[in-house]
Amino acid sequence: MRAYSMQGTPSTMLIDAAGRLRRQWFGAVDDLELGAKVGRLLVEAEHAPAATTSLVGDVRSGCDASGCAV
């Protein structure tokens, strides 16, 4: 939780195809708002060149090839 400055639960994080944290919410999230933001990221990912960077393997992120530490 510290790696992403999370305040507690429930917390929702929106991470793009390149592994960047794009949006973070603390508390309840409106499902229509979340769906719209996810949809925009999916469209963005379809039109973007292949990602060359990722947080996977970045020691600061708490992530490796098997996933992220919780």
KAZI-V614128 format. One record per run of one state. SS is the DSSP state (2 for helix, 1 for strand, 0 for the rest). FROM is the first residue (numbers start at 1). LEN is the number of residues. Records with the same first field share a line. If there is no record, write none. Layout:
SS = FROM-LEN ; FROM-LEN
//
This chain:
0 = 1-1 ; 5-6 ; 16-5 ; 27-4 ; 48-11 ; 62-1 ; 65-2 ; 69-2
2 = 2-3 ; 31-17 ; 59-3
1 = 11-5 ; 21-6 ; 63-2 ; 67-2
//
